[in-house]
Amino acid sequence: MSFSWQKVNNFLETLKKFPLFKILYKIPFAPWFYHFLLAWMGAVIYSFPSRKIKVIGVTGTKGKSTTVELISFLLEKAGYKTSFFSSVHIKIGDKKERNYFGNSSPGRFFLQYFLKKSLEAGCHYAIVEVTSQGVVFSRHRFIKWSGGVFLNIHPEHIEAHGSFEKYLKAKTDFFRYAAKNPNCSFFINKDDPHFLDFQKAAGKREVVLFSGKEINLKESELPSGLWGDFNKVNIAAAWAVAQKEGASEEILKFLKDFEGLEGRMDFVQREPFAVIVDYAHTPDSLEAIYQTVSRFKEKEGKMICVLGSCGGGRDKWKRPKMGEIAASFCDYVILTNEDPYDEDPMIILDEIEAGFKKNNLSKQMIFENNYWKIIDRKEALRKAIDLANKGDVVIATGKGSELWIHLANGQKIPWSERKVFEEILKTKKEPA
């Protein structure tokens, strides 16, 4: 009998619909055992493929997707065949496609299936994102990790985990599990305040410390998708891994050819005004992207910012903080839907708006008539383009390359931030 991921996935989805399953799932420890069992079954069905391929996991609050693809890029320039699984793409050898799962740590055996296919394709390395919620669901288990990368940690998914401490524990639990392999190496960003937690979790295994501050590369030598101090951390992490695997410093010259990721510092156009899409969805990442893109506007140019925040009770604390940051950096702000889920979208926007009031009085007097609340995200993007003139910068954050906008009762609508911008720009008159 041959197994396939698709058939097993369909069986499990059917199983979950039975009332008995729903009752059993509410028993203490039953959810943990359920996900643990799935992880084990996946490894058995696909014959523990990680024992025959080097698997490198990348974790952190920000930059995972870019770092995963950078590691793959540098290792291939060094002569290795790679696969990777990021929130944006799934690549096995020469074949790369969009990730339609909606997350970067899917269950239902898929990671084991992916590793099996990578092995069959002759890949030397498989690089995957490791998320905190994926760890909680045991999706990191029964994989023989050859490397673990820690980028950074900031408050995120607090409601899902219960506290920042539990979020941190989920991240470090990945390192503790990976350290069961005596040959696993760990790569840790020494500039992050919590780097010692990860160093401790690595135990007696080899630890390589890296720093974005020590990357001696000029931005003029890099594609725009890798500009900004936040990307120096991603480059430093990828280079640390490649160097450990025997790559020479010569491969860094190829970074200028890195295509970048859709929705990450992604230029839709540069002239006559810049239009940029980015995934920034935390206060730290929002401030970092605003600092970086502000350099693209001309001296008298304006920053026109489109942003929202997630619903469904997700990280409500960050909403006023993001409003405060937007009011500090942007000349015009359009607040709009991101993924409201089951919350009232206007309440979410009101909570972001509350952050505007934390600016000083003189700034607030100037700013108070320069923002709009537009629920329809397409209309919000259109408003941003209508406001733009030569030398301005339009920056939309929060969605990046995501394929859906999530609404109440599980509803979702197809979305492509870049394509919507492109459609709007076709009808935009040339600015004076």
C-alpha positions as a Markdown table, in Angstrom:
| # | Residue | x | y | z |
|---|---|---|---|---|
| 1 | Met | 0.0 | 0.0 | 0.0 |
| 2 | Ser | 1.4 | 3.4 | -1.0 |
| 3 | Phe | 0.9 | 6.4 | 1.2 |
| 4 | Ser | 0.5 | 10.0 | 0.0 |
| 5 | Trp | 0.3 | 13.2 | 2.0 |
| 6 | Gln | -2.9 | 14.3 | 0.2 |
| 7 | Lys | -4.8 | 11.1 | 1.1 |
| 8 | Val | -3.8 | 11.1 | 4.7 |
| 9 | Asn | -4.6 | 14.8 | 5.0 |
| 10 | Asn | -8.1 | 14.2 | 3.6 |
| 11 | Phe | -8.6 | 11.3 | 6.1 |
| 12 | Leu | -7.6 | 13.4 | 9.0 |
| 13 | Glu | -9.8 | 16.3 | 8.0 |
| 14 | Thr | -12.7 | 13.8 | 7.8 |
| 15 | Leu | -11.9 | 12.4 | 11.2 |
| 16 | Lys | -11.9 | 15.8 | 12.8 |
| 17 | Lys | -15.6 | 16.3 | 11.9 |
| 18 | Phe | -16.8 | 13.4 | 14.1 |
| 19 | Pro | -18.4 | 14.5 | 17.4 |
| 20 | Leu | -16.3 | 11.9 | 19.3 |
| 21 | Phe | -13.1 | 13.4 | 18.1 |
| 22 | Lys | -14.2 | 16.9 | 19.2 |
| 23 | Ile | -14.9 | 15.5 | 22.7 |
| 24 | Leu | -11.6 | 13.7 | 23.0 |
| 25 | Tyr | -9.7 | 16.8 | 21.8 |
| 26 | Lys | -11.0 | 18.7 | 24.9 |
| 27 | Ile | -9.4 | 16.2 | 27.3 |
| 28 | Pro | -6.2 | 17.6 | 29.0 |
| 29 | Phe | -3.1 | 16.6 | 27.1 |
| 30 | Ala | -5.2 | 15.1 | 24.3 |
| 31 | Pro | -4.3 | 17.9 | 21.8 |
| 32 | Trp | -0.6 | 17.6 | 22.6 |
| 33 | Phe | -0.7 | 13.8 | 22.1 |
| 34 | Tyr | -2.7 | 14.2 | 18.9 |
| 35 | His | -0.1 | 16.4 | 17.3 |
| 36 | Phe | 2.8 | 14.4 | 18.8 |
| 37 | Leu | 1.3 | 11.2 | 17.2 |
| 38 | Leu | 0.9 | 12.9 | 13.9 |
| 39 | Ala | 4.5 | 14.0 | 13.9 |
| 40 | Trp | 5.6 | 10.4 | 14.6 |
| 41 | Met | 3.3 | 8.9 | 12.0 |
| 42 | Gly | 4.6 | 11.3 | 9.4 |
| 43 | Ala | 8.2 | 10.3 | 10.1 |
| 44 | Val | 7.3 | 6.6 | 10.0 |
| 45 | Ile | 5.3 | 6.8 | 6.8 |
| 46 | Tyr | 8.1 | 8.7 | 5.0 |
| 47 | Ser | 10.9 | 6.6 | 6.5 |
| 48 | Phe | 12.6 | 9.3 | 8.6 |
| 49 | Pro | 14.1 | 11.2 | 5.6 |
| 50 | Ser | 15.9 | 13.7 | 7.8 |
| 51 | Arg | 18.5 | 11.0 | 8.6 |
| 52 | Lys | 19.8 | 11.2 | 5.1 |
| 53 | Ile | 19.7 | 14.9 | 4.4 |
| 54 | Lys | 21.0 | 17.9 | 6.3 |
| 55 | Val | 18.0 | 19.9 | 7.7 |
| 56 | Ile | 18.5 | 23.5 | 8.9 |
| 57 | Gly | 15.8 | 25.2 | 10.9 |
| 58 | Val | 15.5 | 29.0 | 11.1 |
| 59 | Thr | 13.5 | 30.6 | 13.9 |
| 60 | Gly | 12.9 | 34.2 | 15.1 |
| 61 | Thr | 10.1 | 36.8 | 15.1 |
| 62 | Lys | 11.3 | 38.6 | 11.9 |
| 63 | Gly | 13.3 | 37.7 | 8.8 |
| 64 | Lys | 12.8 | 33.9 | 8.7 |
| 65 | Ser | 11.6 | 33.7 | 5.1 |
| 66 | Thr | 14.4 | 36.0 | 3.8 |
| 67 | Thr | 17.0 | 34.1 | 5.8 |
| 68 | Val | 15.8 | 30.7 | 4.6 |
| 69 | Glu | 16.0 | 31.7 | 1.0 |
| 70 | Leu | 19.4 | 33.5 | 1.5 |
| 71 | Ile | 20.9 | 30.3 | 3.1 |
| 72 | Ser | 19.6 | 28.3 | 0.1 |
| 73 | Phe | 21.0 | 30.9 | -2.3 |
| 74 | Leu | 24.5 | 31.0 | -0.8 |
| 75 | Leu | 24.7 | 27.2 | -0.4 |
| 76 | Glu | 23.8 | 26.7 | -4.1 |
| 77 | Lys | 26.4 | 29.3 | -5.1 |
| 78 | Ala | 28.8 | 27.1 | -3.1 |
| 79 | Gly | 27.9 | 24.1 | -5.3 |
| 80 | Tyr | 25.2 | 22.3 | -3.2 |
| 81 | Lys | 21.7 | 21.4 | -4.2 |
| 82 | Thr | 19.1 | 22.6 | -1.8 |
| 83 | Ser | 15.4 | 22.7 | -1.0 |
| 84 | Phe | 13.6 | 25.1 | 1.3 |
| 85 | Phe | 10.2 | 25.7 | 2.9 |
| 86 | Ser | 9.4 | 29.3 | 3.7 |
| 87 | Ser | 6.1 | 31.2 | 4.2 |
| 88 | Val | 6.5 | 32.5 | 0.7 |
| 89 | His | 7.9 | 29.7 | -1.4 |
| 90 | Ile | 8.5 | 25.9 | -1.5 |
| 91 | Lys | 11.5 | 24.9 | -3.5 |
| 92 | Ile | 12.9 | 21.5 | -4.2 |
| 93 | Gly | 16.0 | 21.5 | -6.4 |
| 94 | Asp | 15.3 | 23.7 | -9.5 |
| 95 | Lys | 11.5 | 23.8 | -8.9 |
| 96 | Lys | 10.1 | 26.6 | -6.9 |
| 97 | Glu | 6.4 | 27.5 | -6.3 |
| 98 | Arg | 4.3 | 29.6 | -4.0 |
| 99 | Asn | 3.4 | 28.4 | -0.6 |
| 100 | Tyr | -0.4 | 28.1 | -0.5 |
| 101 | Phe | -0.6 | 26.7 | 3.0 |
| 102 | Gly | -1.0 | 30.0 | 4.7 |
| 103 | Asn | 1.8 | 29.2 | 7.2 |
| 104 | Ser | 5.4 | 28.1 | 7.2 |
| 105 | Ser | 5.0 | 25.1 | 9.6 |
| 106 | Pro | 2.2 | 23.0 | 8.1 |
| 107 | Gly | 1.0 | 19.9 | 9.8 |
| 108 | Arg | -0.5 | 16.7 | 8.4 |
| 109 | Phe | 2.9 | 15.2 | 7.7 |
| 110 | Phe | 3.8 | 17.8 | 5.1 |
| 111 | Leu | 7.2 | 18.6 | 6.4 |
| 112 | Gln | 8.2 | 14.9 | 6.4 |
| 113 | Tyr | 6.7 | 14.6 | 2.9 |
| 114 | Phe | 8.7 | 17.7 | 1.8 |
| 115 | Leu | 11.9 | 16.2 | 3.2 |
| 116 | Lys | 11.3 | 12.9 | 1.5 |
| 117 | Lys | 10.8 | 14.7 | -1.9 |
| 118 | Ser | 13.9 | 16.8 | -1.2 |
| 119 | Leu | 15.9 | 13.6 | -0.6 |
| 120 | Glu | 14.5 | 11.9 | -3.8 |
| 121 | Ala | 15.5 | 15.0 | -5.8 |
| 122 | Gly | 19.1 | 14.7 | -4.6 |
| 123 | Cys | 19.2 | 17.7 | -2.4 |
| 124 | His | 22.1 | 18.0 | 0.1 |
| 125 | Tyr | 20.3 | 20.5 | 2.3 |
| 126 | Ala | 16.7 | 21.3 | 3.3 |
| 127 | Ile | 16.2 | 24.7 | 5.0 |
| 128 | Val | 12.9 | 25.3 | 6.8 |
| 129 | Glu | 11.2 | 28.0 | 8.9 |
| 130 | Val | 10.4 | 26.9 | 12.4 |
| 131 | Thr | 7.6 | 28.8 | 14.1 |
| 132 | Ser | 6.7 | 28.9 | 17.8 |
| 133 | Gln | 3.2 | 27.6 | 17.1 |
| 134 | Gly | 4.7 | 24.8 | 14.9 |
| 135 | Val | 6.8 | 23.8 | 17.9 |
| 136 | Val | 3.7 | 23.8 | 20.2 |
| 137 | Phe | 2.1 | 21.4 | 17.7 |
| 138 | Ser | 5.2 | 19.1 | 17.7 |
| 139 | Arg | 5.9 | 19.8 | 14.0 |
| 140 | His | 9.6 | 20.0 | 14.8 |
| 141 | Arg | 9.7 | 16.5 | 16.3 |
| 142 | Phe | 11.1 | 13.4 | 14.6 |
| 143 | Ile | 13.4 | 15.5 | 12.4 |
| 144 | Lys | 17.1 | 15.1 | 12.8 |
| 145 | Trp | 18.2 | 18.7 | 12.7 |
| 146 | Ser | 21.7 | 19.4 | 11.5 |
| 147 | Gly | 21.5 | 23.2 | 12.2 |
| 148 | Gly | 19.4 | 25.7 | 14.1 |
| 149 | Val | 19.4 | 29.4 | 13.4 |
| 150 | Phe | 18.1 | 32.1 | 15.8 |
| 151 | Leu | 17.5 | 35.6 | 14.4 |
| 152 | Asn | 15.7 | 37.6 | 17.0 |
| 153 | Ile | 12.7 | 37.6 | 19.3 |
| 154 | His | 10.1 | 40.3 | 19.9 |
| 155 | Pro | 6.6 | 40.3 | 21.5 |
| 156 | Glu | 4.3 | 38.5 | 19.0 |
| 157 | His | 1.6 | 35.8 | 19.2 |
| 158 | Ile | 1.3 | 36.6 | 22.9 |
| 159 | Glu | -2.5 | 35.8 | 23.0 |
| 160 | Ala | -1.8 | 32.5 | 21.3 |
| 161 | His | 0.9 | 31.4 | 23.8 |
| 162 | Gly | -0.4 | 33.1 | 26.9 |
| 163 | Ser | 2.7 | 35.2 | 27.7 |
| 164 | Phe | 6.0 | 36.3 | 26.2 |
| 165 | Glu | 7.7 | 33.8 | 28.5 |
| 166 | Lys | 5.8 | 31.0 | 26.9 |
| 167 | Tyr | 6.5 | 32.3 | 23.4 |
| 168 | Leu | 10.2 | 32.4 | 24.3 |
| 169 | Lys | 10.0 | 28.9 | 25.7 |
| 170 | Ala | 8.5 | 27.6 | 22.4 |
| 171 | Lys | 11.3 | 29.1 | 20.5 |
| 172 | Thr | 14.0 | 27.7 | 22.8 |
| 173 | Asp | 12.3 | 24.3 | 22.9 |
| 174 | Phe | 13.2 | 24.0 | 19.2 |
| 175 | Phe | 16.9 | 24.4 | 20.1 |
| 176 | Arg | 16.6 | 22.0 | 23.0 |
| 177 | Tyr | 15.1 | 19.4 | 20.7 |
| 178 | Ala | 17.5 | 19.9 | 17.9 |
| 179 | Ala | 20.4 | 19.6 | 20.3 |
| 180 | Lys | 19.5 | 15.9 | 20.7 |
| 181 | Asn | 21.6 | 15.4 | 17.6 |
| 182 | Pro | 25.2 | 15.5 | 18.7 |
| 183 | Asn | 26.2 | 16.8 | 15.3 |
| 184 | Cys | 23.8 | 19.8 | 15.3 |
| 185 | Ser | 25.4 | 23.2 | 15.0 |
| 186 | Phe | 23.6 | 26.4 | 16.2 |
| 187 | Phe | 23.8 | 29.9 | 14.8 |
| 188 | Ile | 22.8 | 32.7 | 17.2 |
| 189 | Asn | 22.4 | 36.4 | 16.7 |
| 190 | Lys | 24.5 | 37.8 | 19.6 |
| 191 | Asp | 23.0 | 41.2 | 19.3 |
| 192 | Asp | 19.6 | 40.0 | 20.4 |
| 193 | Pro | 18.9 | 40.6 | 24.2 |
| 194 | His | 17.8 | 37.0 | 24.5 |
| 195 | Phe | 20.8 | 35.3 | 22.8 |
| 196 | Leu | 21.9 | 33.7 | 26.1 |
| 197 | Asp | 18.6 | 31.9 | 26.4 |
| 198 | Phe | 19.2 | 30.2 | 23.0 |
| 199 | Gln | 22.9 | 29.6 | 23.8 |
| 200 | Lys | 21.8 | 27.8 | 27.0 |
| 201 | Ala | 19.2 | 25.8 | 25.0 |
| 202 | Ala | 21.9 | 24.6 | 22.6 |
| 203 | Gly | 23.6 | 22.9 | 25.5 |
| 204 | Lys | 27.0 | 21.5 | 24.7 |
| 205 | Arg | 26.6 | 21.6 | 21.0 |
| 206 | Glu | 28.6 | 23.8 | 18.7 |
| 207 | Val | 27.5 | 27.5 | 18.7 |
| 208 | Val | 28.4 | 30.1 | 16.1 |
| 209 | Leu | 27.6 | 33.7 | 17.1 |
| 210 | Phe | 26.9 | 36.1 | 14.3 |
| 211 | Ser | 26.1 | 39.8 | 14.1 |
| 212 | Gly | 24.6 | 42.1 | 11.5 |
| 213 | Lys | 26.9 | 44.8 | 12.7 |
| 214 | Glu | 29.9 | 42.9 | 11.5 |
| 215 | Ile | 28.7 | 42.4 | 7.9 |
| 216 | Asn | 31.0 | 44.6 | 5.9 |
| 217 | Leu | 28.8 | 45.1 | 2.8 |
| 218 | Lys | 27.8 | 48.4 | 1.2 |
| 219 | Glu | 24.1 | 48.7 | 0.3 |
| 220 | Ser | 25.3 | 49.8 | -3.2 |
| 221 | Glu | 26.6 | 46.2 | -3.5 |
| 222 | Leu | 23.2 | 44.7 | -2.7 |
| 223 | Pro | 19.8 | 44.5 | -4.3 |
| 224 | Ser | 17.2 | 46.9 | -2.8 |
| 225 | Gly | 15.4 | 43.9 | -1.3 |
| 226 | Leu | 18.3 | 43.5 | 1.1 |
| 227 | Trp | 18.7 | 47.1 | 2.2 |
| 228 | Gly | 18.2 | 48.1 | 5.8 |
| 229 | Asp | 19.9 | 47.2 | 9.0 |
| 230 | Phe | 17.3 | 44.5 | 9.6 |
| 231 | Asn | 18.5 | 42.7 | 6.5 |
| 232 | Lys | 22.1 | 42.7 | 7.7 |
| 233 | Val | 21.0 | 40.3 | 10.4 |
| 234 | Asn | 19.5 | 38.0 | 7.8 |
| 235 | Ile | 22.7 | 38.2 | 5.6 |
| 236 | Ala | 24.9 | 37.6 | 8.6 |
| 237 | Ala | 22.9 | 34.5 | 9.6 |
| 238 | Ala | 23.0 | 33.0 | 6.0 |
| 239 | Trp | 26.7 | 33.7 | 5.7 |
| 240 | Ala | 27.4 | 32.1 | 9.1 |
| 241 | Val | 25.7 | 28.9 | 7.9 |
| 242 | Ala | 27.3 | 28.9 | 4.5 |
| 243 | Gln | 30.8 | 29.5 | 6.0 |
| 244 | Lys | 30.3 | 26.6 | 8.4 |
| 245 | Glu | 29.4 | 24.4 | 5.5 |
| 246 | Gly | 32.7 | 25.2 | 3.7 |
| 247 | Ala | 31.7 | 28.1 | 1.5 |
| 248 | Ser | 34.4 | 30.7 | 0.6 |
| 249 | Glu | 33.9 | 34.5 | 1.1 |
| 250 | Glu | 33.9 | 34.7 | -2.7 |
| 251 | Ile | 30.2 | 33.7 | -2.8 |
| 252 | Leu | 29.2 | 37.0 | -1.1 |
| 253 | Lys | 29.8 | 38.7 | -4.4 |
| 254 | Phe | 26.7 | 36.9 | -5.7 |
| 255 | Leu | 24.4 | 38.6 | -3.3 |
| 256 | Lys | 23.8 | 41.4 | -5.8 |
| 257 | Asp | 22.0 | 38.7 | -7.9 |
| 258 | Phe | 19.6 | 37.7 | -5.1 |
| 259 | Glu | 16.1 | 38.2 | -6.4 |
| 260 | Gly | 14.5 | 39.0 | -3.1 |
| 261 | Leu | 11.1 | 37.9 | -1.9 |
| 262 | Glu | 7.7 | 39.1 | -3.0 |
| 263 | Gly | 6.2 | 41.3 | -0.3 |
| 264 | Arg | 9.5 | 41.9 | 1.5 |
| 265 | Met | 10.9 | 45.4 | 0.7 |
| 266 | Asp | 9.3 | 44.8 | -2.7 |
| 267 | Phe | 9.3 | 47.7 | -5.1 |
| 268 | Val | 6.2 | 47.8 | -7.3 |
| 269 | Gln | 7.7 | 50.9 | -9.0 |
| 270 | Arg | 10.4 | 53.5 | -8.4 |
| 271 | Glu | 9.4 | 56.4 | -10.6 |
| 272 | Pro | 7.9 | 58.9 | -10.6 |
| 273 | Phe | 7.2 | 58.0 | -7.0 |
| 274 | Ala | 8.1 | 54.8 | -5.2 |
| 275 | Val | 5.5 | 52.2 | -4.3 |
| 276 | Ile | 6.7 | 49.5 | -1.9 |
| 277 | Val | 5.0 | 46.4 | -0.4 |
| 278 | Asp | 6.4 | 44.9 | 2.9 |
| 279 | Tyr | 5.2 | 42.3 | 5.4 |
| 280 | Ala | 6.1 | 44.4 | 8.5 |
| 281 | His | 3.5 | 43.6 | 11.1 |
| 282 | Thr | 5.2 | 44.3 | 14.4 |
| 283 | Pro | 6.1 | 47.6 | 15.9 |
| 284 | Asp | 9.9 | 46.9 | 15.5 |
| 285 | Ser | 9.6 | 45.8 | 11.9 |
| 286 | Leu | 7.3 | 48.7 | 11.1 |
| 287 | Glu | 9.8 | 51.2 | 12.5 |
| 288 | Ala | 12.7 | 49.5 | 10.7 |
| 289 | Ile | 11.0 | 49.5 | 7.3 |
| 290 | Tyr | 9.9 | 53.2 | 7.7 |
| 291 | Gln | 13.4 | 54.2 | 8.5 |
| 292 | Thr | 14.7 | 52.4 | 5.5 |
| 293 | Val | 12.2 | 53.5 | 2.9 |
| 294 | Ser | 12.2 | 57.1 | 4.0 |
| 295 | Arg | 15.5 | 57.6 | 2.1 |
| 296 | Phe | 13.7 | 56.9 | -1.2 |
| 297 | Lys | 11.6 | 60.0 | -1.1 |
| 298 | Glu | 13.0 | 63.3 | -2.4 |
| 299 | Lys | 13.7 | 66.2 | 0.0 |
| 300 | Glu | 10.2 | 67.7 | -0.4 |
| 301 | Gly | 8.6 | 64.3 | -0.9 |
| 302 | Lys | 6.0 | 62.7 | 1.3 |
| 303 | Met | 5.7 | 59.4 | 3.1 |
| 304 | Ile | 2.3 | 57.9 | 2.4 |
| 305 | Cys | 1.7 | 54.8 | 4.6 |
| 306 | Val | -1.0 | 52.1 | 4.4 |
| 307 | Leu | -1.3 | 49.8 | 7.4 |
| 308 | Gly | -3.7 | 47.8 | 9.6 |
| 309 | Ser | -3.4 | 45.2 | 12.3 |
| 310 | Cys | -4.6 | 41.6 | 12.8 |
| 311 | Gly | -7.9 | 40.8 | 14.4 |
| 312 | Gly | -9.1 | 37.7 | 16.2 |
| 313 | Gly | -7.6 | 38.9 | 19.5 |
| 314 | Arg | -4.1 | 38.7 | 18.1 |
| 315 | Asp | -1.6 | 41.0 | 19.9 |
| 316 | Lys | -4.0 | 43.8 | 20.6 |
| 317 | Trp | -1.2 | 45.5 | 22.6 |
| 318 | Lys | 0.7 | 46.5 | 19.5 |
| 319 | Arg | -2.1 | 48.4 | 17.8 |
| 320 | Pro | -1.6 | 51.8 | 19.5 |
| 321 | Lys | 2.1 | 51.4 | 19.3 |
| 322 | Met | 2.0 | 51.0 | 15.5 |
| 323 | Gly | -0.2 | 54.0 | 15.3 |
| 324 | Glu | 2.3 | 56.0 | 17.2 |
| 325 | Ile | 5.1 | 54.9 | 14.9 |
| 326 | Ala | 3.1 | 55.7 | 11.8 |
| 327 | Ala | 2.3 | 59.2 | 13.1 |
| 328 | Ser | 6.0 | 59.7 | 13.8 |
| 329 | Phe | 7.3 | 58.7 | 10.3 |
| 330 | Cys | 4.4 | 59.3 | 7.9 |
| 331 | Asp | 3.0 | 62.4 | 6.3 |
| 332 | Tyr | -0.2 | 60.7 | 5.4 |
| 333 | Val | -1.6 | 57.5 | 6.9 |
| 334 | Ile | -4.5 | 55.3 | 5.6 |
| 335 | Leu | -5.7 | 52.8 | 8.2 |
| 336 | Thr | -7.3 | 49.7 | 6.6 |
| 337 | Asn | -8.1 | 46.0 | 7.0 |
| 338 | Glu | -5.3 | 43.6 | 7.4 |
| 339 | Asp | -6.9 | 40.4 | 8.6 |
| 340 | Pro | -9.8 | 41.3 | 10.9 |
| 341 | Tyr | -11.0 | 37.7 | 11.4 |
| 342 | Asp | -14.0 | 37.9 | 13.9 |
| 343 | Glu | -13.3 | 41.4 | 15.3 |
| 344 | Asp | -15.0 | 44.6 | 14.2 |
| 345 | Pro | -12.6 | 46.1 | 11.7 |
| 346 | Met | -13.4 | 49.6 | 12.7 |
| 347 | Ile | -12.6 | 48.9 | 16.4 |
| 348 | Ile | -9.2 | 47.6 | 15.3 |
| 349 | Leu | -8.5 | 50.9 | 13.3 |
| 350 | Asp | -9.7 | 52.9 | 16.3 |
| 351 | Glu | -7.2 | 51.2 | 18.5 |
| 352 | Ile | -4.4 | 52.0 | 16.0 |
| 353 | Glu | -5.6 | 55.6 | 15.8 |
| 354 | Ala | -5.3 | 55.9 | 19.6 |
| 355 | Gly | -1.6 | 55.7 | 19.1 |
| 356 | Phe | -1.6 | 59.0 | 17.1 |
| 357 | Lys | -2.4 | 60.9 | 20.3 |
| 358 | Lys | 0.9 | 59.9 | 22.0 |
| 359 | Asn | 2.8 | 62.2 | 19.6 |
| 360 | Asn | 3.6 | 65.6 | 20.9 |
| 361 | Leu | 1.0 | 68.4 | 20.4 |
| 362 | Ser | 2.7 | 70.2 | 17.5 |
| 363 | Lys | 3.1 | 67.0 | 15.5 |
| 364 | Gln | -0.5 | 66.1 | 16.3 |
| 365 | Met | -1.8 | 69.5 | 15.1 |
| 366 | Ile | -0.1 | 69.0 | 11.8 |
| 367 | Phe | -1.0 | 65.3 | 11.5 |
| 368 | Glu | -4.6 | 65.2 | 12.6 |
| 369 | Asn | -6.1 | 66.0 | 9.2 |
| 370 | Asn | -3.8 | 63.8 | 7.3 |
| 371 | Tyr | -5.1 | 60.3 | 7.9 |
| 372 | Trp | -8.1 | 58.3 | 6.8 |
| 373 | Lys | -9.8 | 55.1 | 7.9 |
| 374 | Ile | -10.9 | 53.0 | 4.9 |
| 375 | Ile | -12.0 | 49.5 | 5.6 |
| 376 | Asp | -11.8 | 48.3 | 2.0 |
| 377 | Arg | -8.1 | 47.6 | 1.5 |
| 378 | Lys | -8.2 | 48.1 | -2.2 |
| 379 | Glu | -9.8 | 51.5 | -1.8 |
| 380 | Ala | -7.2 | 52.3 | 0.8 |
| 381 | Leu | -4.4 | 51.5 | -1.6 |
| 382 | Arg | -6.1 | 53.6 | -4.3 |
| 383 | Lys | -6.3 | 56.5 | -1.9 |
| 384 | Ala | -2.6 | 56.2 | -1.3 |
| 385 | Ile | -1.8 | 56.3 | -5.0 |
| 386 | Asp | -4.2 | 59.3 | -5.5 |
| 387 | Leu | -2.2 | 61.2 | -2.9 |
| 388 | Ala | 1.1 | 60.4 | -4.4 |
| 389 | Asn | 3.2 | 62.9 | -6.4 |
| 390 | Lys | 6.6 | 62.9 | -7.9 |
| 391 | Gly | 9.3 | 62.2 | -5.3 |
| 392 | Asp | 6.9 | 60.6 | -2.8 |
| 393 | Val | 7.0 | 57.1 | -1.3 |
| 394 | Val | 3.9 | 54.9 | -0.9 |
| 395 | Ile | 4.5 | 52.0 | 1.5 |
| 396 | Ala | 1.9 | 49.4 | 2.4 |
| 397 | Thr | 2.6 | 47.0 | 5.2 |
| 398 | Gly | 1.1 | 44.0 | 6.9 |
| 399 | Lys | 0.1 | 41.8 | 4.0 |
| 400 | Gly | 3.3 | 41.4 | 2.1 |
| 401 | Ser | 2.9 | 38.4 | -0.2 |
| 402 | Glu | 0.0 | 36.9 | 1.7 |
| 403 | Leu | -2.7 | 35.4 | -0.6 |
| 404 | Trp | -5.8 | 36.0 | 1.5 |
| 405 | Ile | -7.6 | 38.6 | 3.7 |
| 406 | His | -9.2 | 36.6 | 6.5 |
| 407 | Leu | -12.7 | 37.7 | 7.6 |
| 408 | Ala | -15.2 | 36.5 | 10.2 |
| 409 | Asn | -16.6 | 32.9 | 10.3 |
| 410 | Gly | -13.6 | 31.5 | 8.3 |
| 411 | Gln | -14.3 | 33.5 | 5.2 |
| 412 | Lys | -11.4 | 34.8 | 3.2 |
| 413 | Ile | -11.0 | 36.7 | 0.0 |
| 414 | Pro | -8.1 | 36.2 | -2.5 |
| 415 | Trp | -5.5 | 38.9 | -2.3 |
| 416 | Ser | -2.2 | 40.1 | -3.9 |
| 417 | Glu | -1.0 | 43.4 | -2.6 |
| 418 | Arg | 1.4 | 43.8 | -5.5 |
| 419 | Lys | -1.1 | 43.0 | -8.2 |
| 420 | Val | -3.7 | 45.4 | -6.7 |
| 421 | Phe | -1.2 | 48.2 | -6.7 |
| 422 | Glu | -0.3 | 47.4 | -10.4 |
| 423 | Glu | -3.9 | 47.5 | -11.4 |
| 424 | Ile | -4.4 | 50.9 | -9.7 |
| 425 | Leu | -1.3 | 52.3 | -11.1 |
| 426 | Lys | -2.5 | 51.6 | -14.7 |
| 427 | Thr | -5.2 | 54.2 | -14.2 |
| 428 | Lys | -3.1 | 56.7 | -12.3 |
| 429 | Lys | -2.4 | 59.9 | -14.1 |
| 430 | Glu | 1.2 | 61.1 | -14.3 |
| 431 | Pro | 1.9 | 63.4 | -11.4 |
| 432 | Ala | 2.9 | 67.0 | -12.0 |
